[in-house]
């Protein structure tokens, strides 16, 4: 079937999906092109089947009958647009996620990196609402080198970045923090029982909005974290991203990935597998 025309830049000119009908691949393709322009994100790097299931789920949850209606809502409703972006960027995070791997990072890889320099440059490349980058900040503060380090946290979702900058977490989120670090969390004493993360440590982190698939990366990083970010990416997009991470690392720099991920072509890209989830340039 020929793809619906985008003439006049109008989604309304094409009957994308009658109420109650499951969208066709062609209808989804048109919708994704229009939304990509709306949020300034190239959706061709995302797996079609998984994204389409999530889009359909969001529509059903919000009682939206067709893609034309959904696009109109996304164009005018910031809450719905934020929910859509959140679906793409998977804002699920926790402190010291996979704690045994953070122990390995703290006891092995960061000390090895510190043998070369205490002015470490570290990037949390999908920081979500901040738990990951704050976990790193706590470790660096424990070593007494946080003030010397450059710590960057980025995400595509500006709403997530804003929440990360606030540094406010629920009691459930703080539960996974090791006891030695809980002194950095102050009860807010609100009805929700939330905690404020140490503002002095927050001030050491540079937060920025970044699209990992369409932006130039800084270089000379000692450590890059990209954990549980690429689940919806195509294999081609993953390969390109890991190649860019490789270029951004210093010699002997470390890339720390998520527990459900692996770099299939790591040898071709120049990495050495140090242990599960840790790759070295």
Secondary structure, DSSP 8 states (H G I E B T S, - for coil): ------GGG-STTS----TT----HHHHHHHHHHHHHHHT--GGGB-HHHHHHHHHHHHHHTT--SHHHHHHHHHH-HHHHHHHHHHHHT----TTSSHHHHHHIIIIIHHHHHTT-SS-EEEETT-TTSHHHHHHHHHHHHHT-GGGSEEEEEES-HHHHHHHHHTEE-HHHHTTS-GGGGGGEEE--STT--EEE-HHHHTTEEEEE--TTSS-----EEEEEE-S--TTB-HHHHHHHHHHHHHHEEEEEEEEE-TT---TTHHHHT-EEEETTEEE-
